[in-house]
């Protein structure tokens, strides 16, 4: 058994057109600038991808990168990343998964897997240590994700696969790995366009931190820090991410009836607390997880995953359906067919409203479960009305009308937080690199759940969104679960114990000072002890900024600018029906400030000066 200290520092390129396999080196100098995970993936695409390529053409590239600390046992580190040009948004997309494939790839001796070209017929890739084979998958084509994984499963393997939706190039098709998913942006459709059904990996290498003595001390400190955080260690651990249902409902940011309202008297019927009490849920978590937000329960004598908050809120309150067993069945169906639950649910909400307004015809309507499962099957197979709906809300609204209630940004359907009650989240949605995304800068947590920022205020929001974007880029490159941020960032004593009213004053009037208090040292210490590469917090944050700005720069080359940094008119011109203050999102002023602080020009393009500062060579 070979022991690998820190990283393998090599990746694998599989060209499906040529049926060729080659290895490439990952240099220390690259890690110093881009860390790992998402950062290295973006840099690889920048150096190797023609940004004008059609996302479903053979020339598009999909990059999978294992997390830096994957396999070390670092808290919440069982994750890996995927990047490509999205068929849904026509710009870059990235995603993070906690499935088993990432660790299996790393144990096979590779930190990255690059897929390019297109096979002549359906294939799957089998990686076992240094042996890499491209094998016939015609018998697997047409099978769902669960059937495919069962058919390929062997001892100590990690598998990722697409379902029928990926094969049929549904623009929001996902990639499954052990009940976890690369959900956003249609990565599954890109693999389907390449005739790649699945990848199987296994190996006998074991991962050990470069400086194990230091790593063990930091790991212990990190775990203690997580245990201090009530949201992660108590609420998420006990009730799962659906603890957000009651929180979002309380603060008026829960999507109801395609974001017409921000709360519902029936929300408690799908809340984490209700699910836990009625069904006595059990844990179903990612590897090395100490938060354990993933849960399972038994319905109709079958053990299934409890839907995560986004799925639950968007198939639940946003469609005005308050039946958790039905939502769980829909969640399982989406997973089997291989479609992203966020995009599927938001697109169905658009279809319901467009049907009400006589813009299109369908059998689904708000408050009714009838026809939803059948519509999802039609979408996955691109049959009947599903052939159009498979293209997402932006495409539908351009064909049928109703752009004001097509809830998307840059073509990516929005997650389950209404920005009219969280203005910083509105800014974050509008400027997020991959489109409408809560994981680019989840400022709603500070604005609403924790209450350290004034939610209905524009001052200080640009600075906090920028900080959160940079640290999120770090998190997605180290590949630690984003939920670790709830505890790590408020680790310092002064943040934990400063009264909220004082924090709100600091974050509003002197955000630069408030941000100095945020804890980033655990991230840098974990990275340094794992890799042996010196990485102080300031250098770490600069790497996060570099990744984020490079991703934005690549998107601007593909046509993104200020015209795209916007929200649906529902948030800009309509008030929530249940909001006595009648708030909308005052976006323009926040975007001006954001561009200025980011080092972008007035059209949102990174300046040459900013690129040079970050050591990014112009395209």
Secondary structure as GFF3:
##gff-version 3
##sequence-region A 1 619
A	DSSP	beta_strand	3	5	.	.	.	ID=ss1
A	DSSP	beta_strand	10	15	.	.	.	ID=ss2
A	DSSP	beta_strand	20	25	.	.	.	ID=ss3
A	DSSP	alpha_helix	28	34	.	.	.	ID=ss4
A	DSSP	alpha_helix	37	48	.	.	.	ID=ss5
A	DSSP	beta_strand	61	66	.	.	.	ID=ss6
A	DSSP	beta_strand	80	85	.	.	.	ID=ss7
A	DSSP	beta_strand	92	97	.	.	.	ID=ss8
A	DSSP	alpha_helix	101	107	.	.	.	ID=ss9
A	DSSP	beta_strand	112	116	.	.	.	ID=ss10
A	DSSP	beta_strand	123	128	.	.	.	ID=ss11
A	DSSP	beta_strand	131	136	.	.	.	ID=ss12
A	DSSP	alpha_helix	145	152	.	.	.	ID=ss13
A	DSSP	beta_strand	158	161	.	.	.	ID=ss14
A	DSSP	alpha_helix	164	167	.	.	.	ID=ss15
A	DSSP	beta_strand	175	177	.	.	.	ID=ss16
A	DSSP	beta_strand	180	182	.	.	.	ID=ss17
A	DSSP	alpha_helix	187	193	.	.	.	ID=ss18
A	DSSP	beta_strand	196	202	.	.	.	ID=ss19
A	DSSP	beta_strand	206	208	.	.	.	ID=ss20
A	DSSP	alpha_helix	212	228	.	.	.	ID=ss21
A	DSSP	alpha_helix	230	230	.	.	.	ID=ss22
A	DSSP	pi_helix	231	236	.	.	.	ID=ss23
A	DSSP	alpha_helix	237	239	.	.	.	ID=ss24
A	DSSP	three_ten_helix	240	242	.	.	.	ID=ss25
A	DSSP	alpha_helix	243	250	.	.	.	ID=ss26
A	DSSP	three_ten_helix	267	270	.	.	.	ID=ss27
A	DSSP	alpha_helix	272	279	.	.	.	ID=ss28
A	DSSP	beta_strand	282	283	.	.	.	ID=ss29
A	DSSP	beta_strand	295	299	.	.	.	ID=ss30
A	DSSP	beta_strand	302	305	.	.	.	ID=ss31
A	DSSP	alpha_helix	309	315	.	.	.	ID=ss32
A	DSSP	three_ten_helix	317	319	.	.	.	ID=ss33
A	DSSP	alpha_helix	324	337	.	.	.	ID=ss34
A	DSSP	alpha_helix	341	356	.	.	.	ID=ss35
A	DSSP	alpha_helix	372	381	.	.	.	ID=ss36
A	DSSP	alpha_helix	386	389	.	.	.	ID=ss37
A	DSSP	alpha_helix	392	400	.	.	.	ID=ss38
A	DSSP	three_ten_helix	403	405	.	.	.	ID=ss39
A	DSSP	beta_strand	408	409	.	.	.	ID=ss40
A	DSSP	beta_strand	412	413	.	.	.	ID=ss41
A	DSSP	three_ten_helix	419	421	.	.	.	ID=ss42
A	DSSP	alpha_helix	423	431	.	.	.	ID=ss43
A	DSSP	alpha_helix	444	444	.	.	.	ID=ss44
A	DSSP	pi_helix	445	449	.	.	.	ID=ss45
A	DSSP	alpha_helix	461	478	.	.	.	ID=ss46
A	DSSP	three_ten_helix	482	484	.	.	.	ID=ss47
A	DSSP	alpha_helix	485	488	.	.	.	ID=ss48
A	DSSP	alpha_helix	493	497	.	.	.	ID=ss49
A	DSSP	alpha_helix	500	509	.	.	.	ID=ss50
A	DSSP	alpha_helix	511	516	.	.	.	ID=ss51
A	DSSP	alpha_helix	521	531	.	.	.	ID=ss52
A	DSSP	alpha_helix	537	557	.	.	.	ID=ss53
A	DSSP	three_ten_helix	562	564	.	.	.	ID=ss54
A	DSSP	alpha_helix	569	573	.	.	.	ID=ss55
A	DSSP	alpha_helix	587	598	.	.	.	ID=ss56
A	DSSP	alpha_helix	608	613	.	.	.	ID=ss57
###
